Amino acid sequence: MDEKTLRELEKTLTEKFPAGIPRPQLGKATGNLLHPRTQANLDCTGAGIKGRYRVGRLIVYPVSGVIDFLKSKIEVVNA
């Protein structure tokens, strides 16, 4: 993913999820790049998306945190 694609994804996600992305919808929102259960496990170890917050029993991730997390995980592989 290049920078332009990430900016477009951030814009789209911000429009669709202005208050943040709920954990159960994380997979669908990111095109299955991130999985909610995997993210829950990463959160337990402290390696998850930064800035998450709780609304009742629901964990919500800020869009900027999701984009930053994706940037940190993207690696270009040369064939």
All heavy atoms as a GROMACS GRO file, in nm:
protein
  610
    1MET      N    1   0.085  -0.118   0.000
    1MET     CA    2   0.000   0.000   0.000
    1MET      C    3   0.089   0.124   0.000
    1MET      O    4   0.180   0.134   0.080
    1MET     CB    5  -0.087   0.005   0.125
    1MET     CG    6  -0.197  -0.095   0.129
    1MET     SD    7  -0.291  -0.074   0.280
    1MET     CE    8  -0.450  -0.050   0.210
    2ASP      N    9   0.057   0.215  -0.085
    2ASP     CA   10   0.133   0.338  -0.087
    2ASP      C   11   0.063   0.443   0.001
    2ASP      O   12  -0.045   0.421   0.054
    2ASP     CB   13   0.152   0.388  -0.230
    2ASP     CG   14   0.020   0.418  -0.300
    2ASP    OD1   15  -0.086   0.389  -0.243
    2ASP    OD2   16   0.024   0.470  -0.412
    3GLU      N   17   0.128   0.556   0.016
    3GLU     CA   18   0.077   0.662   0.103
    3GLU      C   19  -0.058   0.714   0.055
    3GLU      O   20  -0.146   0.743   0.136
    3GLU     CB   21   0.180   0.776   0.108
    3GLU     CG   22   0.153   0.878   0.214
    3GLU     CD   23   0.165   0.824   0.355
    3GLU    OE1   24   0.248   0.735   0.379
    3GLU    OE2   25   0.089   0.870   0.442
    4LYS      N   26  -0.076   0.724  -0.076
    4LYS     CA   27  -0.202   0.774  -0.131
    4LYS      C   28  -0.318   0.680  -0.095
    4LYS      O   29  -0.425   0.725  -0.056
    4LYS     CB   30  -0.191   0.788  -0.283
    4LYS     CG   31  -0.316   0.842  -0.348
    4LYS     CD   32  -0.300   0.852  -0.499
    4LYS     CE   33  -0.431   0.895  -0.560
    4LYS     NZ   34  -0.429   0.887  -0.705
    5THR      N   35  -0.296   0.551  -0.106
    5THR     CA   36  -0.398   0.453  -0.073
    5THR      C   37  -0.435   0.461   0.074
    5THR      O   38  -0.552   0.455   0.110
    5THR     CB   39  -0.350   0.311  -0.107
    5THR    OG1   40  -0.313   0.308  -0.245
    5THR    CG2   41  -0.458   0.208  -0.082
    6LEU      N   42  -0.335   0.477   0.159
    6LEU     CA   43  -0.361   0.488   0.302
    6LEU      C   44  -0.439   0.615   0.336
    6LEU      O   45  -0.528   0.613   0.421
    6LEU     CB   46  -0.231   0.483   0.382
    6LEU     CG   47  -0.167   0.346   0.392
    6LEU    CD1   48  -0.029   0.356   0.454
    6LEU    CD2   49  -0.254   0.251   0.471
    7ARG      N   50  -0.408   0.725   0.268
    7ARG     CA   51  -0.484   0.850   0.290
    7ARG      C   52  -0.629   0.834   0.247
    7ARG      O   53  -0.720   0.881   0.316
    7ARG     CB   54  -0.419   0.965   0.213
    7ARG     CG   55  -0.297   1.023   0.282
    7ARG     CD   56  -0.257   1.158   0.223
    7ARG     NE   57  -0.245   1.156   0.077
    7ARG     CZ   58  -0.132   1.135   0.011
    7ARG    NH1   59  -0.020   1.113   0.077
    7ARG    NH2   60  -0.130   1.136  -0.120
    8GLU      N   61  -0.651   0.768   0.134
    8GLU     CA   62  -0.788   0.744   0.087
    8GLU      C   63  -0.863   0.653   0.183
    8GLU      O   64  -0.980   0.676   0.212
    8GLU     CB   65  -0.786   0.684  -0.053
    8GLU     CG   66  -0.741   0.779  -0.161
    8GLU     CD   67  -0.723   0.713  -0.296
    8GLU    OE1   68  -0.756   0.593  -0.311
    8GLU    OE2   69  -0.676   0.781  -0.388
    9LEU      N   70  -0.795   0.549   0.233
    9LEU     CA   71  -0.857   0.460   0.330
    9LEU      C   72  -0.893   0.536   0.457
    9LEU      O   73  -1.002   0.520   0.512
    9LEU     CB   74  -0.763   0.344   0.362
    9LEU     CG   75  -0.813   0.245   0.468
    9LEU    CD1   76  -0.942   0.178   0.424
    9LEU    CD2   77  -0.706   0.142   0.498
   10GLU      N   78  -0.803   0.622   0.504
   10GLU     CA   79  -0.830   0.700   0.624
   10GLU      C   80  -0.950   0.792   0.603
   10GLU      O   81  -1.036   0.804   0.691
   10GLU     CB   82  -0.707   0.780   0.664
   10GLU     CG   83  -0.726   0.857   0.793
   10GLU     CD   84  -0.598   0.922   0.843
   10GLU    OE1   85  -0.502   0.935   0.764
   10GLU    OE2   86  -0.595   0.958   0.960
   11LYS      N   87  -0.958   0.855   0.488
   11LYS     CA   88  -1.070   0.944   0.458
   11LYS      C   89  -1.202   0.866   0.457
   11LYS      O   90  -1.301   0.909   0.517
   11LYS     CB   91  -1.049   1.012   0.323
   11LYS     CG   92  -1.158   1.110   0.285
   11LYS     CD   93  -1.128   1.177   0.153
   11LYS     CE   94  -1.237   1.276   0.120
   11LYS     NZ   95  -1.309   1.244   0.000
   12THR      N   96  -1.203   0.751   0.392
   12THR     CA   97  -1.323   0.668   0.384
   12THR      C   98  -1.365   0.620   0.523
   12THR      O   99  -1.483   0.626   0.558
   12THR     CB  100  -1.299   0.547   0.292
   12THR    OG1  101  -1.261   0.595   0.163
   12THR    CG2  102  -1.423   0.461   0.281
   13LEU      N  103  -1.269   0.573   0.601
   13LEU     CA  104  -1.301   0.522   0.734
   13LEU      C  105  -1.349   0.634   0.826
   13LEU      O  106  -1.440   0.613   0.908
   13LEU     CB  107  -1.180   0.451   0.795
   13LEU     CG  108  -1.141   0.319   0.732
   13LEU    CD1  109  -1.014   0.265   0.795
   13LEU    CD2  110  -1.254   0.218   0.742
   14THR      N  111  -1.291   0.752   0.814
   14THR     CA  112  -1.334   0.865   0.897
   14THR      C  113  -1.478   0.904   0.865
   14THR      O  114  -1.554   0.938   0.955
   14THR     CB  115  -1.239   0.984   0.878
   14THR    OG1  116  -1.107   0.944   0.911
   14THR    CG2  117  -1.279   1.101   0.965
   15GLU      N  118  -1.513   0.899   0.737
   15GLU     CA  119  -1.651   0.931   0.698
   15GLU      C  120  -1.749   0.826   0.750
   15GLU      O  121  -1.857   0.859   0.797
   15GLU     CB  122  -1.662   0.943   0.546
   15GLU     CG  123  -1.593   1.065   0.489
   15GLU     CD  124  -1.588   1.064   0.337
   15GLU    OE1  125  -1.638   0.968   0.275
   15GLU    OE2  126  -1.531   1.160   0.281
   16LYS      N  127  -1.709   0.699   0.741
   16LYS     CA  128  -1.799   0.590   0.780
   16LYS      C  129  -1.804   0.570   0.931
   16LYS      O  130  -1.907   0.533   0.985
   16LYS     CB  131  -1.756   0.461   0.710
   16LYS     CG  132  -1.854   0.349   0.729
   16LYS     CD  133  -1.825   0.232   0.640
   16LYS     CE  134  -1.932   0.126   0.660
   16LYS     NZ  135  -1.914   0.012   0.575
   17PHE      N  136  -1.692   0.592   0.998
   17PHE     CA  137  -1.682   0.569   1.142
   17PHE      C  138  -1.628   0.695   1.211
   17PHE      O  139  -1.514   0.696   1.258
   17PHE     CB  140  -1.588   0.451   1.172
   17PHE     CG  141  -1.629   0.321   1.110
   17PHE    CD1  142  -1.570   0.276   0.993
   17PHE    CD2  143  -1.728   0.243   1.168
   17PHE    CE1  144  -1.606   0.155   0.937
   17PHE    CE2  145  -1.765   0.122   1.112
   17PHE     CZ  146  -1.705   0.078   0.996
   18PRO      N  147  -1.707   0.800   1.220
   18PRO     CA  148  -1.656   0.925   1.278
   18PRO      C  149  -1.616   0.913   1.426
   18PRO      O  150  -1.527   0.984   1.472
   18PRO     CB  151  -1.771   1.024   1.260
   18PRO     CG  152  -1.891   0.941   1.239
   18PRO     CD  153  -1.845   0.812   1.178
   19ALA      N  154  -1.679   0.822   1.500
   19ALA     CA  155  -1.646   0.805   1.642
   19ALA      C  156  -1.540   0.699   1.664
   19ALA      O  157  -1.496   0.678   1.776
   19ALA     CB  158  -1.772   0.769   1.719
   20GLY      N  159  -1.497   0.630   1.560
   20GLY     CA  160  -1.399   0.523   1.571
   20GLY      C  161  -1.456   0.393   1.518
   20GLY      O  162  -1.575   0.381   1.493
   21ILE      N  163  -1.370   0.293   1.503
   21ILE     CA  164  -1.410   0.164   1.447
   21ILE      C  165  -1.429   0.065   1.561
   21ILE      O  166  -1.333   0.033   1.632
   21ILE     CB  167  -1.304   0.111   1.349
   21ILE    CG1  168  -1.276   0.213   1.239
   21ILE    CG2  169  -1.348  -0.022   1.290
   21ILE    CD1  170  -1.159   0.179   1.151
   22PRO      N  171  -1.551   0.014   1.579
   22PRO     CA  172  -1.573  -0.089   1.681
   22PRO      C  173  -1.497  -0.216   1.646
   22PRO      O  174  -1.486  -0.252   1.529
   22PRO     CB  175  -1.724  -0.113   1.676
   22PRO     CG  176  -1.781   0.005   1.605
   22PRO     CD  177  -1.673   0.054   1.513
   23ARG      N  178  -1.443  -0.283   1.748
   23ARG     CA  179  -1.362  -0.403   1.723
   23ARG      C  180  -1.434  -0.507   1.637
   23ARG      O  181  -1.372  -0.562   1.546
   23ARG     CB  182  -1.316  -0.465   1.854
   23ARG     CG  183  -1.222  -0.583   1.829
   23ARG     CD  184  -1.186  -0.655   1.956
   23ARG     NE  185  -1.090  -0.579   2.034
   23ARG     CZ  186  -1.075  -0.596   2.165
   23ARG    NH1  187  -1.146  -0.681   2.232
   23ARG    NH2  188  -0.984  -0.524   2.229
   24PRO      N  189  -1.563  -0.537   1.660
   24PRO     CA  190  -1.628  -0.639   1.576
   24PRO      C  191  -1.632  -0.603   1.427
   24PRO      O  192  -1.641  -0.691   1.342
   24PRO     CB  193  -1.769  -0.649   1.632
   24PRO     CG  194  -1.758  -0.600   1.772
   24PRO     CD  195  -1.651  -0.494   1.769
   25GLN      N  196  -1.625  -0.474   1.393
   25GLN     CA  197  -1.631  -0.431   1.254
   25GLN      C  198  -1.493  -0.403   1.195
   25GLN      O  199  -1.481  -0.360   1.080
   25GLN     CB  200  -1.719  -0.306   1.243
   25GLN     CG  201  -1.862  -0.334   1.281
   25GLN     CD  202  -1.948  -0.210   1.273
   25GLN    OE1  203  -1.908  -0.108   1.218
   25GLN    NE2  204  -2.069  -0.220   1.326
   26LEU      N  205  -1.389  -0.428   1.271
   26LEU     CA  206  -1.253  -0.397   1.226
   26LEU      C  207  -1.214  -0.473   1.100
   26LEU      O  208  -1.155  -0.416   1.009
   26LEU     CB  209  -1.154  -0.428   1.339
   26LEU     CG  210  -1.012  -0.382   1.321
   26LEU    CD1  211  -1.005  -0.230   1.305
   26LEU    CD2  212  -0.928  -0.424   1.440
   27GLY      N  213  -1.248  -0.600   1.091
   27GLY     CA  214  -1.215  -0.680   0.973
   27GLY      C  215  -1.281  -0.628   0.848
   27GLY      O  216  -1.217  -0.607   0.745
   28LYS      N  217  -1.410  -0.605   0.857
   28LYS     CA  218  -1.485  -0.556   0.741
   28LYS      C  219  -1.437  -0.416   0.700
   28LYS      O  220  -1.424  -0.386   0.581
   28LYS     CB  221  -1.634  -0.554   0.772
   28LYS     CG  222  -1.720  -0.522   0.654
   28LYS     CD  223  -1.867  -0.537   0.688
   28LYS     CE  224  -1.950  -0.512   0.564
   28LYS     NZ  225  -2.092  -0.530   0.589
   29ALA      N  226  -1.409  -0.332   0.799
   29ALA     CA  227  -1.368  -0.194   0.770
   29ALA      C  228  -1.233  -0.188   0.700
   29ALA      O  229  -1.209  -0.099   0.619
   29ALA     CB  230  -1.364  -0.113   0.900
   30THR      N  231  -1.145  -0.284   0.730
   30THR     CA  232  -1.010  -0.281   0.672
   30THR      C  233  -0.993  -0.380   0.558
   30THR      O  234  -0.880  -0.408   0.517
   30THR     CB  235  -0.904  -0.310   0.780
   30THR    OG1  236  -0.927  -0.441   0.833
   30THR    CG2  237  -0.905  -0.207   0.889
   31GLY      N  238  -1.101  -0.434   0.506
   31GLY     CA  239  -1.090  -0.530   0.396
   31GLY      C  240  -1.022  -0.658   0.440
   31GLY      O  241  -0.946  -0.718   0.365
   32ASN      N  242  -1.045  -0.697   0.565
   32ASN     CA  243  -0.989  -0.818   0.625
   32ASN      C  244  -0.837  -0.813   0.640
   32ASN      O  245  -0.773  -0.917   0.651
   32ASN     CB  246  -1.032  -0.945   0.550
   32ASN     CG  247  -1.180  -0.968   0.566
   32ASN    OD1  248  -1.236  -0.949   0.674
   32ASN    ND2  249  -1.246  -1.009   0.460
   33LEU      N  250  -0.780  -0.694   0.640
   33LEU     CA  251  -0.636  -0.682   0.670
   33LEU      C  252  -0.611  -0.705   0.818
   33LEU      O  253  -0.506  -0.754   0.857
   33LEU     CB  254  -0.584  -0.545   0.629
   33LEU     CG  255  -0.578  -0.517   0.480
   33LEU    CD1  256  -0.536  -0.373   0.455
   33LEU    CD2  257  -0.482  -0.613   0.412
   34LEU      N  258  -0.707  -0.664   0.901
   34LEU     CA  259  -0.697  -0.684   1.045
   34LEU      C  260  -0.815  -0.769   1.091
   34LEU      O  261  -0.926  -0.753   1.041
   34LEU     CB  262  -0.700  -0.549   1.118
   34LEU     CG  263  -0.589  -0.450   1.081
   34LEU    CD1  264  -0.612  -0.318   1.152
   34LEU    CD2  265  -0.453  -0.506   1.113
   35HIS      N  266  -0.790  -0.859   1.186
   35HIS     CA  267  -0.896  -0.946   1.237
   35HIS      C  268  -0.926  -0.907   1.382
   35HIS      O  269  -0.833  -0.885   1.461
   35HIS     CB  270  -0.851  -1.092   1.229
   35HIS     CG  271  -0.964  -1.186   1.248
   35HIS    ND1  272  -1.012  -1.219   1.371
   35HIS    CD2  273  -1.040  -1.253   1.158
   35HIS    CE1  274  -1.112  -1.304   1.358
   35HIS    NE2  275  -1.131  -1.325   1.229
   36PRO      N  276  -1.054  -0.898   1.417
   36PRO     CA  277  -1.090  -0.855   1.554
   36PRO      C  278  -1.032  -0.944   1.664
   36PRO      O  279  -0.986  -0.892   1.766
   36PRO     CB  280  -1.243  -0.862   1.554
   36PRO     CG  281  -1.283  -0.854   1.411
   36PRO     CD  282  -1.172  -0.915   1.333
   37ARG      N  283  -1.031  -1.074   1.648
   37ARG     CA  284  -0.979  -1.162   1.754
   37ARG      C  285  -0.828  -1.147   1.768
   37ARG      O  286  -0.775  -1.146   1.880
   37ARG     CB  287  -1.014  -1.308   1.725
   37ARG     CG  288  -1.162  -1.336   1.749
   37ARG     CD  289  -1.190  -1.482   1.728
   37ARG     NE  290  -1.147  -1.521   1.593
   37ARG     CZ  291  -1.202  -1.614   1.520
   37ARG    NH1  292  -1.304  -1.683   1.566
   37ARG    NH2  293  -1.158  -1.642   1.400
   38THR      N  294  -0.758  -1.136   1.655
   38THR     CA  295  -0.614  -1.114   1.661
   38THR      C  296  -0.584  -0.981   1.729
   38THR      O  297  -0.492  -0.970   1.810
   38THR     CB  298  -0.553  -1.115   1.519
   38THR    OG1  299  -0.585  -1.239   1.457
   38THR    CG2  300  -0.402  -1.096   1.523
   39GLN      N  301  -0.663  -0.880   1.696
   39GLN     CA  302  -0.642  -0.749   1.756
   39GLN      C  303  -0.668  -0.753   1.906
   39GLN      O  304  -0.596  -0.690   1.984
   39GLN     CB  305  -0.731  -0.644   1.690
   39GLN     CG  306  -0.688  -0.504   1.718
   39GLN     CD  307  -0.545  -0.479   1.677
   39GLN    OE1  308  -0.504  -0.508   1.566
   39GLN    NE2  309  -0.466  -0.424   1.766
   40ALA      N  310  -0.767  -0.830   1.950
   40ALA     CA  311  -0.794  -0.845   2.093
   40ALA      C  312  -0.673  -0.908   2.162
   40ALA      O  313  -0.634  -0.865   2.272
   40ALA     CB  314  -0.919  -0.930   2.114
   41ASN      N  315  -0.612  -1.008   2.100
   41ASN     CA  316  -0.494  -1.070   2.158
   41ASN      C  317  -0.376  -0.972   2.164
   41ASN      O  318  -0.303  -0.967   2.262
   41ASN     CB  319  -0.454  -1.195   2.078
   41ASN     CG  320  -0.552  -1.308   2.094
   41ASN    OD1  321  -0.625  -1.315   2.192
   41ASN    ND2  322  -0.555  -1.398   1.996
   42LEU      N  323  -0.359  -0.894   2.059
   42LEU     CA  324  -0.252  -0.794   2.059
   42LEU      C  325  -0.276  -0.687   2.166
   42LEU      O  326  -0.182  -0.641   2.230
   42LEU     CB  327  -0.238  -0.729   1.921
   42LEU     CG  328  -0.183  -0.816   1.810
   42LEU    CD1  329  -0.194  -0.746   1.676
   42LEU    CD2  330  -0.039  -0.854   1.838
   43ASP      N  331  -0.401  -0.650   2.186
   43ASP     CA  332  -0.434  -0.552   2.290
   43ASP      C  333  -0.394  -0.604   2.427
   43ASP      O  334  -0.344  -0.529   2.512
   43ASP     CB  335  -0.583  -0.520   2.288
   43ASP     CG  336  -0.624  -0.437   2.167
   43ASP    OD1  337  -0.535  -0.381   2.099
   43ASP    OD2  338  -0.745  -0.428   2.141
   44CYS      N  339  -0.415  -0.733   2.451
   44CYS     CA  340  -0.380  -0.792   2.580
   44CYS      C  341  -0.230  -0.788   2.607
   44CYS      O  342  -0.187  -0.778   2.721
   44CYS     CB  343  -0.429  -0.937   2.588
   44CYS     SG  344  -0.607  -0.950   2.606
   45THR      N  345  -0.152  -0.795   2.502
   45THR     CA  346  -0.006  -0.793   2.519
   45THR      C  347   0.052  -0.651   2.512
   45THR      O  348   0.172  -0.633   2.528
   45THR     CB  349   0.064  -0.879   2.412
   45THR    OG1  350   0.040  -0.821   2.282
   45THR    CG2  351   0.014  -1.022   2.415
   46GLY      N  352  -0.032  -0.553   2.482
   46GLY     CA  353   0.014  -0.415   2.472
   46GLY      C  354   0.069  -0.379   2.335
   46GLY      O  355   0.124  -0.271   2.318
   47ALA      N  356   0.054  -0.469   2.238
   47ALA     CA  357   0.109  -0.445   2.104
   47ALA      C  358   0.001  -0.407   2.004
   47ALA      O  359   0.024  -0.408   1.884
   47ALA     CB  360   0.181  -0.570   2.055
   48GLY      N  361  -0.118  -0.372   2.051
   48GLY     CA  362  -0.230  -0.344   1.962
   48GLY      C  363  -0.234  -0.200   1.915
   48GLY      O  364  -0.139  -0.124   1.930
   49ILE      N  365  -0.348  -0.164   1.861
   49ILE     CA  366  -0.371  -0.030   1.809
   49ILE      C  367  -0.375   0.068   1.926
   49ILE      O  368  -0.444   0.046   2.025
   49ILE     CB  369  -0.503  -0.026   1.730
   49ILE    CG1  370  -0.491  -0.116   1.606
   49ILE    CG2  371  -0.537   0.117   1.689
   49ILE    CD1  372  -0.622  -0.137   1.533
   50LYS      N  373  -0.300   0.175   1.914
   50LYS     CA  374  -0.293   0.276   2.019
   50LYS      C  375  -0.418   0.364   2.020
   50LYS      O  376  -0.476   0.391   1.916
   50LYS     CB  377  -0.170   0.365   2.002
   50LYS     CG  378  -0.039   0.289   1.996
   50LYS     CD  379  -0.013   0.215   2.125
   50LYS     CE  380   0.119   0.141   2.117
   50LYS     NZ  381   0.127   0.027   2.202
   51GLY      N  382  -0.457   0.407   2.137
   51GLY     CA  383  -0.568   0.501   2.151
   51GLY      C  384  -0.705   0.437   2.165
   51GLY      O  385  -0.806   0.507   2.163
   52ARG      N  386  -0.710   0.305   2.182
   52ARG     CA  387  -0.841   0.239   2.191
   52ARG      C  388  -0.913   0.285   2.317
   52ARG      O  389  -0.851   0.326   2.414
   52ARG     CB  390  -0.825   0.088   2.190
   52ARG     CG  391  -0.764   0.031   2.314
   52ARG     CD  392  -0.750  -0.121   2.302
   52ARG     NE  393  -0.701  -0.178   2.424
   52ARG     CZ  394  -0.575  -0.186   2.460
   52ARG    NH1  395  -0.482  -0.138   2.379
   52ARG    NH2  396  -0.540  -0.241   2.574
   53TYR      N  397  -1.044   0.280   2.312
   53TYR     CA  398  -1.124   0.315   2.429
   53TYR      C  399  -1.245   0.224   2.436
   53TYR      O  400  -1.277   0.153   2.342
   53TYR     CB  401  -1.164   0.463   2.427
   53TYR     CG  402  -1.238   0.508   2.303
   53TYR    CD1  403  -1.376   0.511   2.298
   53TYR    CD2  404  -1.167   0.550   2.190
   53TYR    CE1  405  -1.444   0.552   2.184
   53TYR    CE2  406  -1.233   0.592   2.076
   53TYR     CZ  407  -1.372   0.593   2.075
   53TYR     OH  408  -1.437   0.634   1.962
   54ARG      N  409  -1.308   0.224   2.551
   54ARG     CA  410  -1.421   0.135   2.577
   54ARG      C  411  -1.548   0.218   2.589
   54ARG      O  412  -1.550   0.321   2.655
   54ARG     CB  413  -1.396   0.058   2.706
   54ARG     CG  414  -1.503  -0.039   2.742
   54ARG     CD  415  -1.475  -0.108   2.874
   54ARG     NE  416  -1.350  -0.183   2.873
   54ARG     CZ  417  -1.340  -0.310   2.833
   54ARG    NH1  418  -1.446  -0.375   2.792
   54ARG    NH2  419  -1.224  -0.371   2.837
   55VAL      N  420  -1.654   0.169   2.524
   55VAL     CA  421  -1.788   0.225   2.538
   55VAL      C  422  -1.875   0.110   2.586
   55VAL      O  423  -1.908   0.020   2.507
   55VAL     CB  424  -1.842   0.282   2.405
   55VAL    CG1  425  -1.982   0.336   2.423
   55VAL    CG2  426  -1.749   0.389   2.351
   56GLY      N  427  -1.904   0.107   2.715
   56GLY     CA  428  -1.972  -0.008   2.772
   56GLY      C  429  -1.880  -0.129   2.763
   56GLY      O  430  -1.772  -0.129   2.818
   57ARG      N  431  -1.924  -0.232   2.693
   57ARG     CA  432  -1.841  -0.352   2.674
   57ARG      C  433  -1.770  -0.353   2.539
   57ARG      O  434  -1.701  -0.448   2.506
   57ARG     CB  435  -1.928  -0.477   2.686
   57ARG     CG  436  -1.984  -0.494   2.826
   57ARG     CD  437  -2.067  -0.617   2.837
   57ARG     NE  438  -1.982  -0.735   2.818
   57ARG     CZ  439  -2.028  -0.857   2.805
   57ARG    NH1  440  -2.157  -0.880   2.807
   57ARG    NH2  441  -1.946  -0.958   2.789
   58LEU      N  442  -1.790  -0.248   2.460
   58LEU     CA  443  -1.737  -0.243   2.324
   58LEU      C  444  -1.605  -0.167   2.319
   58LEU      O  445  -1.593  -0.056   2.372
   58LEU     CB  446  -1.840  -0.173   2.234
   58LEU     CG  447  -1.814  -0.169   2.086
   58LEU    CD1  448  -1.820  -0.309   2.027
   58LEU    CD2  449  -1.917  -0.080   2.018
   59ILE      N  450  -1.506  -0.227   2.256
   59ILE     CA  451  -1.376  -0.160   2.233
   59ILE      C  452  -1.383  -0.090   2.098
   59ILE      O  453  -1.427  -0.147   1.998
   59ILE     CB  454  -1.260  -0.262   2.233
   59ILE    CG1  455  -1.249  -0.331   2.368
   59ILE    CG2  456  -1.128  -0.194   2.195
   59ILE    CD1  457  -1.213  -0.240   2.483
   60VAL      N  458  -1.340   0.036   2.098
   60VAL     CA  459  -1.343   0.118   1.976
   60VAL      C  460  -1.202   0.170   1.950
   60VAL      O  461  -1.132   0.211   2.042
   60VAL     CB  462  -1.441   0.236   1.993
   60VAL    CG1  463  -1.446   0.321   1.867
   60VAL    CG2  464  -1.580   0.186   2.030
   61TYR      N  465  -1.161   0.164   1.823
   61TYR     CA  466  -1.029   0.210   1.781
   61TYR      C  467  -1.043   0.340   1.701
   61TYR      O  468  -1.125   0.348   1.609
   61TYR     CB  469  -0.960   0.106   1.693
   61TYR     CG  470  -0.940  -0.026   1.761
   61TYR    CD1  471  -1.021  -0.134   1.731
   61TYR    CD2  472  -0.840  -0.042   1.856
   61TYR    CE1  473  -1.003  -0.256   1.794
   61TYR    CE2  474  -0.820  -0.164   1.919
   61TYR     CZ  475  -0.902  -0.270   1.888
   61TYR     OH  476  -0.885  -0.390   1.950
   62PRO      N  477  -0.960   0.442   1.731
   62PRO     CA  478  -0.964   0.563   1.649
   62PRO      C  479  -0.909   0.532   1.509
   62PRO      O  480  -0.818   0.451   1.494
   62PRO     CB  481  -0.872   0.660   1.724
   62PRO     CG  482  -0.784   0.573   1.807
   62PRO     CD  483  -0.863   0.449   1.838
   63VAL      N  484  -0.966   0.595   1.410
   63VAL     CA  485  -0.926   0.570   1.271
   63VAL      C  486  -0.777   0.600   1.253
   63VAL      O  487  -0.705   0.523   1.189
   63VAL     CB  488  -1.013   0.653   1.173
   63VAL    CG1  489  -0.958   0.644   1.031
   63VAL    CG2  490  -1.157   0.606   1.178
   64SER      N  491  -0.729   0.709   1.312
   64SER     CA  492  -0.587   0.742   1.297
   64SER      C  493  -0.499   0.634   1.357
   64SER      O  494  -0.393   0.602   1.303
   64SER     CB  495  -0.557   0.878   1.362
   64SER     OG  496  -0.587   0.873   1.500
   65GLY      N  497  -0.542   0.573   1.467
   65GLY     CA  498  -0.467   0.464   1.527
   65GLY      C  499  -0.462   0.341   1.438
   65GLY      O  500  -0.359   0.274   1.428
   66VAL      N  501  -0.574   0.312   1.372
   66VAL     CA  502  -0.580   0.198   1.280
   66VAL      C  503  -0.485   0.220   1.163
   66VAL      O  504  -0.410   0.130   1.125
   66VAL     CB  505  -0.725   0.174   1.231
   66VAL    CG1  506  -0.729   0.069   1.121
   66VAL    CG2  507  -0.815   0.134   1.347
   67ILE      N  508  -0.486   0.340   1.107
   67ILE     CA  509  -0.398   0.371   0.994
   67ILE      C  510  -0.251   0.363   1.036
   67ILE      O  511  -0.168   0.305   0.965
   67ILE     CB  512  -0.431   0.510   0.935
   67ILE    CG1  513  -0.574   0.513   0.879
   67ILE    CG2  514  -0.330   0.550   0.828
   67ILE    CD1  515  -0.600   0.415   0.767
   68ASP      N  516  -0.218   0.418   1.153
   68ASP     CA  517  -0.080   0.411   1.202
   68ASP      C  518  -0.037   0.266   1.224
   68ASP      O  519   0.076   0.228   1.193
   68ASP     CB  520  -0.065   0.489   1.333
   68ASP     CG  521  -0.076   0.639   1.312
   68ASP    OD1  522  -0.061   0.685   1.197
   68ASP    OD2  523  -0.100   0.710   1.412
   69PHE      N  524  -0.127   0.183   1.277
   69PHE     CA  525  -0.097   0.043   1.299
   69PHE      C  526  -0.071  -0.028   1.166
   69PHE      O  527   0.024  -0.105   1.153
   69PHE     CB  528  -0.213  -0.024   1.374
   69PHE     CG  529  -0.187  -0.166   1.412
   69PHE    CD1  530  -0.107  -0.197   1.521
   69PHE    CD2  531  -0.241  -0.270   1.338
   69PHE    CE1  532  -0.082  -0.329   1.557
   69PHE    CE2  533  -0.217  -0.401   1.372
   69PHE     CZ  534  -0.138  -0.431   1.482
   70LEU      N  535  -0.156   0.000   1.066
   70LEU     CA  536  -0.135  -0.061   0.934
   70LEU      C  537  -0.001  -0.019   0.875
   70LEU      O  538   0.071  -0.101   0.819
   70LEU     CB  539  -0.248  -0.023   0.839
   70LEU     CG  540  -0.380  -0.097   0.856
   70LEU    CD1  541  -0.487  -0.036   0.768
   70LEU    CD2  542  -0.363  -0.244   0.824
   71LYS      N  543   0.034   0.109   0.889
   71LYS     CA  544   0.163   0.157   0.837
   71LYS      C  545   0.279   0.082   0.901
   71LYS      O  546   0.377   0.050   0.834
   71LYS     CB  547   0.179   0.307   0.864
   71LYS     CG  548   0.101   0.397   0.774
   71LYS     CD  549   0.126   0.542   0.810
   71LYS     CE  550   0.041   0.635   0.730
   71LYS     NZ  551   0.061   0.777   0.771
   72SER      N  552   0.266   0.055   1.029
   72SER     CA  553   0.376  -0.015   1.099
   72SER      C  554   0.388  -0.160   1.059
   72SER      O  555   0.494  -0.221   1.074
   72SER     CB  556   0.357  -0.004   1.250
   72SER     OG  557   0.251  -0.085   1.294
   73LYS      N  558   0.281  -0.219   1.006
   73LYS     CA  559   0.282  -0.360   0.972
   73LYS      C  560   0.308  -0.387   0.824
   73LYS      O  561   0.339  -0.500   0.786
   73LYS     CB  562   0.147  -0.426   1.009
   73LYS     CG  563   0.119  -0.424   1.156
   73LYS     CD  564   0.221  -0.504   1.231
   73LYS     CE  565   0.198  -0.499   1.380
   73LYS     NZ  566   0.299  -0.570   1.454
   74ILE      N  567   0.296  -0.285   0.741
   74ILE     CA  568   0.314  -0.304   0.597
   74ILE      C  569   0.463  -0.320   0.564
   74ILE      O  570   0.547  -0.242   0.609
   74ILE     CB  571   0.254  -0.186   0.517
   74ILE    CG1  572   0.104  -0.188   0.532
   74ILE    CG2  573   0.295  -0.193   0.371
   74ILE    CD1  574   0.035  -0.068   0.471
   75GLU      N  575   0.491  -0.421   0.487
   75GLU     CA  576   0.628  -0.448   0.444
   75GLU      C  577   0.626  -0.482   0.296
   75GLU      O  578   0.550  -0.567   0.251
   75GLU     CB  579   0.680  -0.569   0.523
   75GLU     CG  580   0.818  -0.612   0.486
   75GLU     CD  581   0.861  -0.734   0.567
   75GLU    OE1  582   0.810  -0.756   0.677
   75GLU    OE2  583   0.944  -0.809   0.513
   76VAL      N  584   0.708  -0.416   0.218
   76VAL     CA  585   0.716  -0.440   0.076
   76VAL      C  586   0.802  -0.563   0.054
   76VAL      O  587   0.912  -0.574   0.106
   76VAL     CB  588   0.775  -0.319   0.002
   76VAL    CG1  589   0.790  -0.350  -0.146
   76VAL    CG2  590   0.687  -0.197   0.022
   77VAL      N  591   0.749  -0.657  -0.026
   77VAL     CA  592   0.820  -0.781  -0.054
   77VAL      C  593   0.853  -0.782  -0.203
   77VAL      O  594   0.767  -0.769  -0.287
   77VAL     CB  595   0.733  -0.903  -0.019
   77VAL    CG1  596   0.807  -1.031  -0.053
   77VAL    CG2  597   0.692  -0.899   0.126
   78ASN      N  598   0.981  -0.796  -0.233
   78ASN     CA  599   1.023  -0.803  -0.373
   78ASN      C  600   1.023  -0.947  -0.419
   78ASN      O  601   1.076  -1.035  -0.352
   78ASN     CB  602   1.164  -0.744  -0.388
   78ASN     CG  603   1.167  -0.597  -0.359
   78ASN    OD1  604   1.068  -0.528  -0.384
   78ASN    ND2  605   1.276  -0.549  -0.305
   79ALA      N  606   0.963  -0.971  -0.534
   79ALA     CA  607   0.955  -1.106  -0.586
   79ALA      C  608   1.079  -1.143  -0.664
   79ALA      O  609   1.150  -1.067  -0.716
   79ALA     CB  610   0.832  -1.120  -0.676
   0.00000   0.00000   0.00000
